[in-house]
Amino acid sequence: MNHVPALWAAAYGSARPAPVRFLARRALALRAFVRELALADHHPFAGY
């Protein structure tokens, strides 16, 4: 599962200040990008 509870709570919880939510959302996006990049190495014939 690709779920980081602390980051998701910070990114989408209404109790957090806007800058904290923004940074948490950017961290989630960066994590997703790095994960896709890592998975691309494991599929050599997937059209990359």
C-alpha distance matrix in Angstrom:
0.0 3.8 5.7 8.9 11.0 14.2 14.1 13.1 16.0 18.3 17.7 18.1 20.1 23.8 25.2 24.4 27.1 26.6 26.5 23.7 21.6 22.6 21.7 18.3 17.6 19.0 16.8 13.6 15.4 16.5 13.1 12.0 15.4 15.2 12.0 13.8 16.9 15.6 14.3 17.7 19.4 17.9 19.3 22.9 24.3 21.9 24.6 23.9
3.8 0.0 3.8 6.7 9.6 12.3 11.3 10.7 14.0 15.7 14.8 15.7 18.1 21.7 23.1 22.0 24.3 23.5 23.2 20.6 18.5 19.2 18.2 14.9 14.1 15.3 13.1 9.9 11.7 12.7 9.5 8.4 12.0 12.2 9.3 11.4 14.4 13.7 13.0 16.2 18.2 17.4 18.8 22.3 23.8 21.2 23.4 22.3
5.7 3.8 0.0 3.8 6.0 9.0 8.5 7.5 10.5 12.6 12.1 12.9 14.8 18.5 19.7 18.8 21.4 21.0 21.0 18.1 16.1 17.3 16.5 12.9 12.6 14.5 12.3 9.2 11.9 13.3 10.4 10.2 13.9 14.2 12.1 14.4 17.3 16.8 16.5 19.6 21.6 21.0 22.5 25.9 27.4 24.8 26.9 25.7
8.9 6.7 3.8 0.0 3.8 5.7 5.5 6.1 8.6 10.1 10.5 12.0 13.4 17.2 17.8 16.5 19.0 19.1 18.7 15.5 14.1 15.6 14.2 10.6 11.4 13.2 10.4 8.3 11.8 12.6 9.8 11.0 14.5 14.3 13.0 15.9 18.2 17.6 18.1 21.2 22.9 22.7 24.6 27.8 29.7 27.2 29.1 27.5
11.0 9.6 6.0 3.8 0.0 3.8 5.5 5.1 6.0 8.5 9.8 10.5 11.0 14.7 15.1 14.4 17.5 18.1 18.3 14.9 13.5 15.8 14.9 11.2 12.3 14.9 12.6 10.7 14.3 15.6 13.2 14.3 17.9 18.0 16.8 19.5 21.9 21.4 21.8 24.9 26.6 26.4 28.1 31.4 33.2 30.5 32.5 31.0
14.2 12.3 9.0 5.7 3.8 0.0 3.8 5.5 5.2 6.2 8.6 10.2 10.1 13.7 13.3 12.0 14.9 15.9 15.7 12.0 11.4 14.0 12.6 9.1 11.4 13.7 11.3 10.5 14.3 15.2 13.3 15.2 18.4 18.3 17.8 20.7 22.8 22.4 23.4 26.3 27.9 28.1 30.0 33.1 35.1 32.5 34.2 32.4
14.1 11.3 8.5 5.5 5.5 3.8 0.0 3.8 5.4 5.1 5.9 8.5 9.6 13.0 13.3 11.4 13.7 13.8 13.3 10.0 8.9 10.8 9.4 5.7 7.7 9.9 7.8 7.0 10.7 11.8 10.5 12.3 15.3 15.7 15.6 18.2 20.2 20.3 21.4 24.0 25.9 26.4 28.1 31.0 32.9 30.2 31.6 29.6
13.1 10.7 7.5 6.1 5.1 5.5 3.8 0.0 3.8 5.4 5.0 5.9 7.7 11.3 12.5 11.4 14.0 13.8 14.3 11.4 9.1 11.3 11.2 7.5 7.8 11.0 9.8 7.8 11.1 13.2 12.0 12.7 16.0 17.0 16.4 18.5 21.1 21.5 21.9 24.5 26.7 26.9 28.3 31.3 32.8 29.9 31.3 29.7
16.0 14.0 10.5 8.6 6.0 5.2 5.4 3.8 0.0 3.8 5.5 5.5 5.1 8.8 9.3 8.8 12.1 12.9 13.8 10.6 8.8 12.0 12.2 8.8 10.1 13.4 12.4 11.2 14.5 16.5 15.3 16.4 19.6 20.5 20.0 22.3 24.7 25.0 25.6 28.2 30.3 30.5 32.0 35.1 36.6 33.7 35.1 33.5
18.3 15.7 12.6 10.1 8.5 6.2 5.1 5.4 3.8 0.0 3.8 5.8 5.5 8.4 8.4 6.4 9.1 9.8 10.3 6.9 5.7 9.0 8.9 6.1 8.2 11.2 10.5 10.4 13.5 15.1 14.7 16.3 19.0 19.9 20.2 22.4 24.4 25.0 26.0 28.4 30.5 31.1 32.6 35.5 37.2 34.3 35.4 33.5
17.7 14.8 12.1 10.5 9.8 8.6 5.9 5.0 5.5 3.8 0.0 3.8 6.0 8.6 10.0 8.0 9.7 9.0 9.6 7.2 4.2 6.7 7.6 4.8 5.2 8.7 9.0 8.3 10.8 13.1 13.2 14.2 16.7 18.3 18.6 20.3 22.5 23.5 24.4 26.4 28.8 29.6 30.7 33.5 35.0 31.9 32.8 31.0
18.1 15.7 12.9 12.0 10.5 10.2 8.5 5.9 5.5 5.8 3.8 0.0 3.8 6.4 8.9 8.3 10.5 9.9 11.8 9.9 6.6 9.2 11.1 8.6 8.1 11.9 12.5 11.0 13.2 16.1 16.0 16.2 19.0 20.9 20.8 22.2 24.8 25.8 26.2 28.3 30.9 31.4 32.3 35.2 36.4 33.1 34.0 32.6
20.1 18.1 14.8 13.4 11.0 10.1 9.6 7.7 5.1 5.5 6.0 3.8 0.0 3.8 5.5 6.1 9.2 10.0 12.3 10.0 7.7 11.2 12.7 10.4 11.1 14.7 14.9 14.0 16.5 19.0 18.8 19.4 22.3 23.9 23.7 25.5 27.9 28.8 29.2 31.5 34.0 34.4 35.4 38.4 39.7 36.6 37.6 36.2
23.8 21.7 18.5 17.2 14.7 13.7 13.0 11.3 8.8 8.4 8.6 6.4 3.8 0.0 3.8 5.5 7.8 8.8 11.9 10.6 8.6 11.9 14.1 12.7 13.1 16.5 17.4 16.8 19.0 21.6 21.8 22.4 25.0 26.8 26.9 28.5 30.9 31.9 32.5 34.6 37.1 37.7 38.6 41.5 42.7 39.4 40.3 38.8
25.2 23.1 19.7 17.8 15.1 13.3 13.3 12.5 9.3 8.4 10.0 8.9 5.5 3.8 0.0 3.8 6.8 9.3 11.8 10.1 9.4 13.0 14.5 13.3 14.7 17.8 18.2 18.2 20.7 22.8 22.9 24.1 26.7 28.0 28.3 30.2 32.4 33.2 34.1 36.3 38.6 39.2 40.4 43.3 44.8 41.7 42.6 40.9
24.4 22.0 18.8 16.5 14.4 12.0 11.4 11.4 8.8 6.4 8.0 8.3 6.1 5.5 3.8 0.0 3.8 6.5 8.3 6.3 6.4 9.9 11.0 10.2 12.1 14.8 15.2 15.8 18.2 19.9 20.3 21.9 24.1 25.4 26.0 28.1 29.9 30.8 32.0 34.1 36.3 37.2 38.5 41.2 42.8 39.9 40.6 38.7
27.1 24.3 21.4 19.0 17.5 14.9 13.7 14.0 12.1 9.1 9.7 10.5 9.2 7.8 6.8 3.8 0.0 3.8 5.7 5.5 6.4 8.8 10.3 10.9 12.5 14.6 15.6 16.8 18.7 20.2 21.3 22.9 24.7 26.1 27.2 29.0 30.6 31.8 33.2 35.0 37.2 38.5 39.7 42.2 43.8 40.8 41.3 39.2
26.6 23.5 21.0 19.1 18.1 15.9 13.8 13.8 12.9 9.8 9.0 9.9 10.0 8.8 9.3 6.5 3.8 0.0 3.8 5.5 5.1 6.1 8.7 9.9 10.5 12.3 14.2 15.3 16.5 18.3 19.9 21.1 22.6 24.4 25.7 27.1 28.6 30.3 31.6 33.1 35.4 36.9 37.9 40.2 41.6 38.6 38.7 36.7
26.5 23.2 21.0 18.7 18.3 15.7 13.3 14.3 13.8 10.3 9.6 11.8 12.3 11.9 11.8 8.3 5.7 3.8 0.0 3.8 5.5 5.0 6.2 8.5 9.9 10.6 12.3 14.3 15.3 16.4 18.2 20.0 21.0 22.5 24.2 25.8 26.9 28.5 30.2 31.6 33.7 35.4 36.6 38.7 40.4 37.6 37.7 35.3
23.7 20.6 18.1 15.5 14.9 12.0 10.0 11.4 10.6 6.9 7.2 9.9 10.0 10.6 10.1 6.3 5.5 5.5 3.8 0.0 3.8 5.4 5.2 6.1 8.6 9.9 10.5 12.3 14.2 15.2 16.4 18.4 19.9 21.0 22.4 24.4 25.6 26.8 28.5 30.3 32.2 33.7 35.1 37.4 39.3 36.5 37.0 34.6
21.6 18.5 16.1 14.1 13.5 11.4 8.9 9.1 8.8 5.7 4.2 6.6 7.7 8.6 9.4 6.4 6.4 5.1 5.5 3.8 0.0 3.8 5.5 5.1 6.1 8.6 9.8 10.5 12.3 14.2 15.2 16.5 18.4 20.0 21.0 22.7 24.3 25.7 27.0 28.7 31.0 32.2 33.4 35.8 37.4 34.4 34.9 32.8
22.6 19.2 17.3 15.6 15.8 14.0 10.8 11.3 12.0 9.0 6.7 9.2 11.2 11.9 13.0 9.9 8.8 6.1 5.0 5.4 3.8 0.0 3.8 5.5 5.2 6.3 8.7 10.0 10.6 12.3 14.2 15.4 16.6 18.4 20.0 21.3 22.6 24.4 25.8 27.1 29.5 31.1 32.0 34.2 35.8 32.8 32.9 30.7
21.7 18.2 16.5 14.2 14.9 12.6 9.4 11.2 12.2 8.9 7.6 11.1 12.7 14.1 14.5 11.0 10.3 8.7 6.2 5.2 5.5 3.8 0.0 3.8 5.4 5.1 6.1 8.7 9.8 10.4 12.2 14.2 15.2 16.3 18.2 20.0 20.9 22.4 24.2 25.7 27.6 29.3 30.7 32.8 34.7 32.0 32.3 29.8
18.3 14.9 12.9 10.6 11.2 9.1 5.7 7.5 8.8 6.1 4.8 8.6 10.4 12.7 13.3 10.2 10.9 9.9 8.5 6.1 5.1 5.5 3.8 0.0 3.8 5.4 5.0 6.2 8.7 9.8 10.4 12.4 14.2 15.3 16.4 18.5 19.9 21.0 22.5 24.4 26.4 27.7 29.1 31.5 33.4 30.6 31.3 29.1
17.6 14.1 12.6 11.4 12.3 11.4 7.7 7.8 10.1 8.2 5.2 8.1 11.1 13.1 14.7 12.1 12.5 10.5 9.9 8.6 6.1 5.2 5.4 3.8 0.0 3.8 5.4 5.1 6.2 8.6 9.8 10.6 12.4 14.3 15.3 16.6 18.4 20.0 21.1 22.7 25.1 26.4 27.4 29.8 31.3 28.3 28.8 26.7
19.0 15.3 14.5 13.2 14.9 13.7 9.9 11.0 13.4 11.2 8.7 11.9 14.7 16.5 17.8 14.8 14.6 12.3 10.6 9.9 8.6 6.3 5.1 5.4 3.8 0.0 3.8 5.4 5.0 6.1 8.5 9.8 10.5 12.2 14.1 15.3 16.4 18.3 19.9 21.1 23.3 25.0 26.1 28.1 29.9 27.1 27.3 24.8
16.8 13.1 12.3 10.4 12.6 11.3 7.8 9.8 12.4 10.5 9.0 12.5 14.9 17.4 18.2 15.2 15.6 14.2 12.3 10.5 9.8 8.7 6.1 5.0 5.4 3.8 0.0 3.8 5.4 5.1 6.1 8.6 9.8 10.5 12.1 14.3 15.2 16.4 18.3 19.9 21.8 23.3 24.9 27.1 29.1 26.6 27.2 24.7
13.6 9.9 9.2 8.3 10.7 10.5 7.0 7.8 11.2 10.4 8.3 11.0 14.0 16.8 18.2 15.8 16.8 15.3 14.3 12.3 10.5 10.0 8.7 6.2 5.1 5.4 3.8 0.0 3.8 5.4 5.0 6.2 8.6 10.0 10.5 12.4 14.2 15.3 16.4 18.4 20.6 21.7 23.0 25.5 27.3 24.5 25.4 23.3
15.4 11.7 11.9 11.8 14.3 14.3 10.7 11.1 14.5 13.5 10.8 13.2 16.5 19.0 20.7 18.2 18.7 16.5 15.3 14.2 12.3 10.6 9.8 8.7 6.2 5.0 5.4 3.8 0.0 3.8 5.4 5.1 6.2 8.7 9.9 10.7 12.3 14.3 15.4 16.6 19.1 20.6 21.4 23.7 25.2 22.3 22.7 20.6
16.5 12.7 13.3 12.6 15.6 15.2 11.8 13.2 16.5 15.1 13.1 16.1 19.0 21.6 22.8 19.9 20.2 18.3 16.4 15.2 14.2 12.3 10.4 9.8 8.6 6.1 5.1 5.4 3.8 0.0 3.8 5.4 5.0 6.2 8.5 9.9 10.5 12.3 14.2 15.4 17.3 19.2 20.5 22.4 24.5 22.0 22.4 19.8
13.1 9.5 10.4 9.8 13.2 13.3 10.5 12.0 15.3 14.7 13.2 16.0 18.8 21.8 22.9 20.3 21.3 19.9 18.2 16.4 15.2 14.2 12.2 10.4 9.8 8.5 6.1 5.0 5.4 3.8 0.0 3.8 5.4 5.2 6.1 8.7 9.9 10.6 12.3 14.3 16.0 17.3 19.0 21.3 23.5 21.2 22.2 19.8
12.0 8.4 10.2 11.0 14.3 15.2 12.3 12.7 16.4 16.3 14.2 16.2 19.4 22.4 24.1 21.9 22.9 21.1 20.0 18.4 16.5 15.4 14.2 12.4 10.6 9.8 8.6 6.2 5.1 5.4 3.8 0.0 3.8 5.5 5.1 6.2 8.6 9.9 10.5 12.3 14.8 15.8 16.8 19.4 21.1 18.3 19.4 17.4
15.4 12.0 13.9 14.5 17.9 18.4 15.3 16.0 19.6 19.0 16.7 19.0 22.3 25.0 26.7 24.1 24.7 22.6 21.0 19.9 18.4 16.6 15.2 14.2 12.4 10.5 9.8 8.6 6.2 5.0 5.4 3.8 0.0 3.8 5.4 5.2 6.2 8.6 9.9 10.6 13.1 14.9 15.8 17.7 19.5 17.0 17.4 14.9
15.2 12.2 14.2 14.3 18.0 18.3 15.7 17.0 20.5 19.9 18.3 20.9 23.9 26.8 28.0 25.4 26.1 24.4 22.5 21.0 20.0 18.4 16.3 15.3 14.3 12.2 10.5 10.0 8.7 6.2 5.2 5.5 3.8 0.0 3.8 5.5 5.0 6.2 8.6 9.9 11.3 13.3 15.0 16.8 19.3 17.3 18.2 15.4
12.0 9.3 12.1 13.0 16.8 17.8 15.6 16.4 20.0 20.2 18.6 20.8 23.7 26.9 28.3 26.0 27.2 25.7 24.2 22.4 21.0 20.0 18.2 16.4 15.3 14.1 12.1 10.5 9.9 8.5 6.1 5.1 5.4 3.8 0.0 3.8 5.4 5.1 6.2 8.6 10.3 11.3 13.0 15.5 17.8 15.7 17.3 15.1
13.8 11.4 14.4 15.9 19.5 20.7 18.2 18.5 22.3 22.4 20.3 22.2 25.5 28.5 30.2 28.1 29.0 27.1 25.8 24.4 22.7 21.3 20.0 18.5 16.6 15.3 14.3 12.4 10.7 9.9 8.7 6.2 5.2 5.5 3.8 0.0 3.8 5.4 5.0 6.1 9.0 10.1 10.8 13.2 15.0 12.5 13.7 11.7
16.9 14.4 17.3 18.2 21.9 22.8 20.2 21.1 24.7 24.4 22.5 24.8 27.9 30.9 32.4 29.9 30.6 28.6 26.9 25.6 24.3 22.6 20.9 19.9 18.4 16.4 15.2 14.2 12.3 10.5 9.9 8.6 6.2 5.0 5.4 3.8 0.0 3.8 5.5 5.2 7.0 9.5 10.6 12.0 14.4 12.7 13.4 10.5
15.6 13.7 16.8 17.6 21.4 22.4 20.3 21.5 25.0 25.0 23.5 25.8 28.8 31.9 33.2 30.8 31.8 30.3 28.5 26.8 25.7 24.4 22.4 21.0 20.0 18.3 16.4 15.3 14.3 12.3 10.6 9.9 8.6 6.2 5.1 5.4 3.8 0.0 3.8 5.4 5.6 7.3 9.7 11.6 14.5 13.3 14.9 12.4
14.3 13.0 16.5 18.1 21.8 23.4 21.4 21.9 25.6 26.0 24.4 26.2 29.2 32.5 34.1 32.0 33.2 31.6 30.2 28.5 27.0 25.8 24.2 22.5 21.1 19.9 18.3 16.4 15.4 14.2 12.3 10.5 9.9 8.6 6.2 5.0 5.5 3.8 0.0 3.8 5.3 5.3 6.9 9.7 12.1 10.5 12.8 11.1
17.7 16.2 19.6 21.2 24.9 26.3 24.0 24.5 28.2 28.4 26.4 28.3 31.5 34.6 36.3 34.1 35.0 33.1 31.6 30.3 28.7 27.1 25.7 24.4 22.7 21.1 19.9 18.4 16.6 15.4 14.3 12.3 10.6 9.9 8.6 6.1 5.2 5.4 3.8 0.0 3.8 5.4 5.5 7.1 9.5 8.0 9.5 7.4
19.4 18.2 21.6 22.9 26.6 27.9 25.9 26.7 30.3 30.5 28.8 30.9 34.0 37.1 38.6 36.3 37.2 35.4 33.7 32.2 31.0 29.5 27.6 26.4 25.1 23.3 21.8 20.6 19.1 17.3 16.0 14.8 13.1 11.3 10.3 9.0 7.0 5.6 5.3 3.8 0.0 3.8 5.6 6.3 9.7 9.7 11.4 9.1
17.9 17.4 21.0 22.7 26.4 28.1 26.4 26.9 30.5 31.1 29.6 31.4 34.4 37.7 39.2 37.2 38.5 36.9 35.4 33.7 32.2 31.1 29.3 27.7 26.4 25.0 23.3 21.7 20.6 19.2 17.3 15.8 14.9 13.3 11.3 10.1 9.5 7.3 5.3 5.4 3.8 0.0 3.8 6.1 9.0 9.2 11.9 10.8
19.3 18.8 22.5 24.6 28.1 30.0 28.1 28.3 32.0 32.6 30.7 32.3 35.4 38.6 40.4 38.5 39.7 37.9 36.6 35.1 33.4 32.0 30.7 29.1 27.4 26.1 24.9 23.0 21.4 20.5 19.0 16.8 15.8 15.0 13.0 10.8 10.6 9.7 6.9 5.5 5.6 3.8 0.0 3.8 5.6 5.5 8.6 8.3
22.9 22.3 25.9 27.8 31.4 33.1 31.0 31.3 35.1 35.5 33.5 35.2 38.4 41.5 43.3 41.2 42.2 40.2 38.7 37.4 35.8 34.2 32.8 31.5 29.8 28.1 27.1 25.5 23.7 22.4 21.3 19.4 17.7 16.8 15.5 13.2 12.0 11.6 9.7 7.1 6.3 6.1 3.8 0.0 3.8 5.8 7.6 7.1
24.3 23.8 27.4 29.7 33.2 35.1 32.9 32.8 36.6 37.2 35.0 36.4 39.7 42.7 44.8 42.8 43.8 41.6 40.4 39.3 37.4 35.8 34.7 33.4 31.3 29.9 29.1 27.3 25.2 24.5 23.5 21.1 19.5 19.3 17.8 15.0 14.4 14.5 12.1 9.5 9.7 9.0 5.6 3.8 0.0 3.8 5.6 7.1
21.9 21.2 24.8 27.2 30.5 32.5 30.2 29.9 33.7 34.3 31.9 33.1 36.6 39.4 41.7 39.9 40.8 38.6 37.6 36.5 34.4 32.8 32.0 30.6 28.3 27.1 26.6 24.5 22.3 22.0 21.2 18.3 17.0 17.3 15.7 12.5 12.7 13.3 10.5 8.0 9.7 9.2 5.5 5.8 3.8 0.0 3.8 5.7
24.6 23.4 26.9 29.1 32.5 34.2 31.6 31.3 35.1 35.4 32.8 34.0 37.6 40.3 42.6 40.6 41.3 38.7 37.7 37.0 34.9 32.9 32.3 31.3 28.8 27.3 27.2 25.4 22.7 22.4 22.2 19.4 17.4 18.2 17.3 13.7 13.4 14.9 12.8 9.5 11.4 11.9 8.6 7.6 5.6 3.8 0.0 3.8
23.9 22.3 25.7 27.5 31.0 32.4 29.6 29.7 33.5 33.5 31.0 32.6 36.2 38.8 40.9 38.7 39.2 36.7 35.3 34.6 32.8 30.7 29.8 29.1 26.7 24.8 24.7 23.3 20.6 19.8 19.8 17.4 14.9 15.4 15.1 11.7 10.5 12.4 11.1 7.4 9.1 10.8 8.3 7.1 7.1 5.7 3.8 0.0
